[in-house]
Amino acid sequence: GLEQDAMTVLDDRDDYDYILGSVHYVFKGRNCLAIDHAAEIQENAIRDLYDGNGLALVRDYYELMAKLPARVKPDVIGHFDVITKFNEGNRYFDEDSPAYKAMALEAMDAILKDCNLFEMNTGAIARKKRSTPYIAPFLLRHLKERGGEIVINSDCHDWHYLTCAFDQAVELAKAAGFTHAKILKNGGFADVTL
């Protein structure tokens, strides 16, 4: 498999069993922002490019996320709300605000027209950047209501954390109504009971 960013193009998609599509960069004018690389990048961008408005950066992120299926044609949507990676305690924007939720839900609904498999990702927990997995509980509930499916992935970048916080992800998935997740098996995705 391969994680493909929204800004890249593959020569031959058939070389891979699956493509996980993600957004890691947002463009603002001539600036390319690595939105999940460092808190300082987000902080500086919000201050210098978005006039202190964190939700304006969020809007740009989710607009690009909504276009992901057309750009990448992924089998799985990776860390859908990674824009929240450095936002614990609503540091840069209010994740509980109606404006934030509307942007995220609109992007999710756009994606669900073409791809219904979303990743629950615990990587930021392993890196000590978050205390909860992506996707936020309200998004998980919405995904379940719309017939979406999940995979659970650590995105750990270090084998020591390969199953980091999977128990927490499973409990959140169950609380949202999921009874199973998908796993890659024999070249395709199969159900596994949670």
Kinemage of the C-alpha trace (Angstrom):
@kinemage 1
@onewidth
@group {chain A} dominant
@subgroup {mainchain}
@vectorlist {calphas} color= white
{ca gly a 1} P 0.000 0.000 0.000
{ca leu a 2} L 0.846 3.635 -0.270
{ca glu a 3} L -0.177 6.841 1.446
{ca gln a 4} L -0.667 9.343 -1.342
{ca asp a 5} L -0.917 13.050 -0.647
{ca ala a 6} L -3.537 15.128 -2.447
{ca met a 7} L -0.734 16.988 -4.218
{ca thr a 8} L 0.943 13.955 -5.786
{ca val a 9} L 0.163 11.897 -8.864
{ca leu a 10} L 0.918 8.203 -9.312
{ca asp a 11} L 2.158 6.814 -12.601
{ca asp a 12} L 0.610 3.393 -12.085
{ca arg a 13} L -1.952 2.930 -9.351
{ca asp a 14} L -2.208 -0.774 -10.204
{ca asp a 15} L 1.181 -1.347 -8.550
{ca tyr a 16} L -0.509 -1.083 -5.132
{ca asp a 17} L -3.068 -3.176 -3.250
{ca tyr a 18} L -4.530 -0.015 -1.721
{ca ile a 19} L -4.076 3.746 -1.672
{ca leu a 20} L -4.573 5.721 1.511
{ca gly a 21} L -5.322 9.314 0.492
{ca ser a 22} L -4.329 12.164 2.781
{ca val a 23} L -3.878 15.920 2.909
{ca his a 24} L -0.610 17.103 4.470
{ca tyr a 25} L -0.195 20.503 2.809
{ca val a 26} L -2.354 23.575 2.409
{ca phe a 27} L -1.444 26.332 -0.015
{ca lys a 28} L -2.055 29.953 0.885
{ca gly a 29} L -0.889 32.242 -1.880
{ca arg a 30} L 2.681 31.176 -2.608
{ca asn a 31} L 3.048 29.510 0.785
{ca cys a 32} L 2.986 25.743 1.199
{ca leu a 33} L 2.062 24.837 4.767
{ca ala a 34} L 2.934 21.400 6.136
{ca ile a 35} L -0.096 21.367 8.411
{ca asp a 36} L 0.839 18.281 10.448
{ca his a 37} L 4.606 18.767 10.687
{ca ala a 38} L 4.986 21.187 13.611
{ca ala a 39} L 2.737 23.293 15.813
{ca glu a 40} L 4.865 26.345 15.026
{ca ile a 41} L 4.027 26.061 11.317
{ca gln a 42} L 0.324 26.135 12.094
{ca glu a 43} L 0.715 28.899 14.643
{ca asn a 44} L 2.781 31.091 12.312
{ca ala a 45} L 0.451 30.492 9.375
{ca ile a 46} L -2.634 31.392 11.395
{ca arg a 47} L -0.962 34.545 12.688
{ca asp a 48} L 0.795 35.701 9.502
{ca leu a 49} L -1.333 34.359 6.637
{ca tyr a 50} L -4.817 34.048 8.146
{ca asp a 51} L -4.910 37.217 10.286
{ca gly a 52} L -5.204 35.143 13.467
{ca asn a 53} L -8.244 33.224 12.218
{ca gly a 54} L -7.606 29.516 12.773
{ca leu a 55} L -10.937 28.584 11.216
{ca ala a 56} L -9.829 30.179 7.931
{ca leu a 57} L -6.960 27.654 7.785
{ca val a 58} L -9.418 24.902 8.697
{ca arg a 59} L -11.668 25.985 5.813
{ca asp a 60} L -8.791 25.746 3.326
{ca tyr a 61} L -7.829 22.331 4.702
{ca tyr a 62} L -11.324 20.834 4.491
{ca glu a 63} L -11.921 22.310 1.021
{ca leu a 64} L -8.837 20.443 -0.174
{ca met a 65} L -9.855 17.317 1.753
{ca ala a 66} L -13.263 17.349 0.017
{ca lys a 67} L -11.466 17.204 -3.358
{ca leu a 68} L -9.247 14.281 -2.316
{ca pro a 69} L -11.240 11.479 -3.988
{ca ala a 70} L -11.196 13.258 -7.356
{ca arg a 71} L -7.452 13.912 -7.103
{ca val a 72} L -6.223 10.610 -5.656
{ca lys a 73} L -9.011 8.021 -6.029
{ca pro a 74} L -8.097 6.500 -2.648
{ca asp a 75} L -9.346 3.253 -1.179
{ca val a 76} L -9.043 4.723 2.336
{ca ile a 77} L -9.219 8.308 3.602
{ca gly a 78} L -6.249 8.930 5.902
{ca his a 79} L -6.372 10.910 9.160
{ca phe a 80} L -9.385 12.940 8.020
{ca asp a 81} L -9.162 15.585 10.755
{ca val a 82} L -5.347 15.797 11.047
{ca ile a 83} L -5.777 19.594 11.034
{ca thr a 84} L -6.538 19.130 14.758
{ca lys a 85} L -3.166 17.501 15.501
{ca phe a 86} L -1.791 20.500 17.430
{ca asn a 87} L -5.148 21.817 18.615
{ca glu a 88} L -5.720 19.961 21.890
{ca gly a 89} L -7.619 22.256 24.235
{ca asn a 90} L -8.758 24.305 21.208
{ca arg a 91} L -5.372 26.010 21.048
{ca tyr a 92} L -5.879 27.510 17.549
{ca phe a 93} L -9.597 27.082 16.852
{ca asp a 94} L -12.731 25.797 18.555
{ca glu a 95} L -13.423 22.216 17.453
{ca asp a 96} L -16.782 22.345 19.238
{ca ser a 97} L -17.984 25.392 17.325
{ca pro a 98} L -20.811 25.009 14.803
{ca ala a 99} L -18.545 26.576 12.154
{ca tyr a 100} L -15.796 23.969 12.619
{ca lys a 101} L -18.238 21.078 12.704
{ca ala a 102} L -20.041 22.303 9.577
{ca met a 103} L -16.778 22.475 7.591
{ca ala a 104} L -15.708 18.978 8.674
{ca leu a 105} L -19.115 17.415 8.046
{ca glu a 106} L -19.449 19.067 4.634
{ca ala a 107} L -16.051 17.697 3.587
{ca met a 108} L -16.904 14.231 4.907
{ca asp a 109} L -20.206 14.195 3.018
{ca ala a 110} L -18.426 15.229 -0.203
{ca ile a 111} L -15.881 12.430 0.231
{ca leu a 112} L -18.524 9.810 1.009
{ca lys a 113} L -19.906 10.180 -2.520
{ca asp a 114} L -16.742 8.455 -3.809
{ca cys a 115} L -15.018 6.755 -0.865
{ca asn a 116} L -16.620 5.345 2.276
{ca leu a 117} L -13.606 3.856 4.086
{ca phe a 118} L -11.967 6.169 6.642
{ca glu a 119} L -8.941 5.602 8.828
{ca met a 120} L -9.042 5.837 12.613
{ca asn a 121} L -5.490 6.910 13.296
{ca thr a 122} L -3.564 6.747 16.584
{ca gly a 123} L -0.237 8.093 15.298
{ca ala a 124} L -0.420 11.435 17.081
{ca ile a 125} L -0.926 9.586 20.369
{ca ala a 126} L 2.287 7.631 19.771
{ca arg a 127} L 4.077 10.919 19.030
{ca lys a 128} L 2.588 12.529 22.161
{ca lys a 129} L 0.799 15.241 20.152
{ca arg a 130} L -2.751 14.155 21.015
{ca ser a 131} L -4.547 12.140 23.656
{ca thr a 132} L -7.272 10.789 21.337
{ca pro a 133} L -7.286 9.205 17.887
{ca tyr a 134} L -8.435 10.820 14.699
{ca ile a 135} L -11.450 10.760 13.808
{ca ala a 136} L -13.281 12.891 16.387
{ca pro a 137} L -16.316 11.174 17.973
{ca phe a 138} L -18.880 13.454 16.287
{ca leu a 139} L -17.319 12.624 12.914
{ca leu a 140} L -17.291 8.898 13.703
{ca arg a 141} L -21.009 9.029 14.528
{ca his a 142} L -21.719 10.910 11.307
{ca leu a 143} L -19.637 8.439 9.313
{ca lys a 144} L -21.563 5.516 10.817
{ca glu a 145} L -24.934 7.193 10.129
{ca arg a 146} L -23.923 7.699 6.486
{ca gly a 147} L -22.883 4.069 5.983
{ca gly a 148} L -19.146 4.681 6.151
{ca glu a 149} L -16.585 2.116 7.275
{ca ile a 150} L -13.356 2.322 9.268
{ca val a 151} L -9.876 0.870 9.397
{ca ile a 152} L -7.771 1.254 12.539
{ca asn a 153} L -4.177 2.245 11.927
{ca ser a 154} L -1.331 3.471 14.107
{ca asp a 155} L 0.487 5.509 11.432
{ca cys a 156} L 3.232 5.174 14.025
{ca his a 157} L 6.435 5.485 11.953
{ca asp a 158} L 8.012 3.233 14.612
{ca trp a 159} L 7.246 -0.476 15.037
{ca his a 160} L 7.342 -0.097 18.839
{ca tyr a 161} L 3.996 1.719 18.576
{ca leu a 162} L 2.375 -0.522 15.969
{ca thr a 163} L -0.772 -1.089 18.049
{ca cys a 164} L -0.590 2.133 20.070
{ca ala a 165} L -3.978 3.064 21.573
{ca phe a 166} L -5.891 0.526 19.469
{ca asp a 167} L -7.995 -0.337 22.533
{ca gln a 168} L -9.020 3.326 22.798
{ca ala a 169} L -9.826 3.484 19.067
{ca val a 170} L -11.964 0.344 19.320
{ca glu a 171} L -13.925 1.760 22.262
{ca leu a 172} L -14.548 5.035 20.430
{ca ala a 173} L -15.644 3.139 17.324
{ca lys a 174} L -18.049 0.990 19.346
{ca ala a 175} L -19.449 4.087 21.080
{ca ala a 176} L -20.181 5.528 17.620
{ca gly a 177} L -22.073 2.353 16.676
{ca phe a 178} L -19.455 0.435 14.707
{ca thr a 179} L -19.448 -3.333 15.211
{ca his a 180} L -16.569 -4.074 12.850
{ca ala a 181} L -13.591 -2.519 11.124
{ca lys a 182} L -11.898 -3.419 7.862
{ca ile a 183} L -8.509 -5.096 7.496
{ca leu a 184} L -6.512 -5.852 4.384
{ca lys a 185} L -6.604 -9.579 3.766
{ca asn a 186} L -5.718 -11.556 0.635
{ca gly a 187} L -5.579 -8.450 -1.526
{ca gly a 188} L -8.907 -6.990 -0.380
{ca phe a 189} L -10.614 -5.486 2.616
{ca ala a 190} L -12.458 -7.830 4.984
{ca asp a 191} L -14.482 -7.276 8.151
{ca val a 192} L -13.069 -7.899 11.600
{ca thr a 193} L -15.314 -7.784 14.653
{ca leu a 194} L -14.491 -5.065 17.168
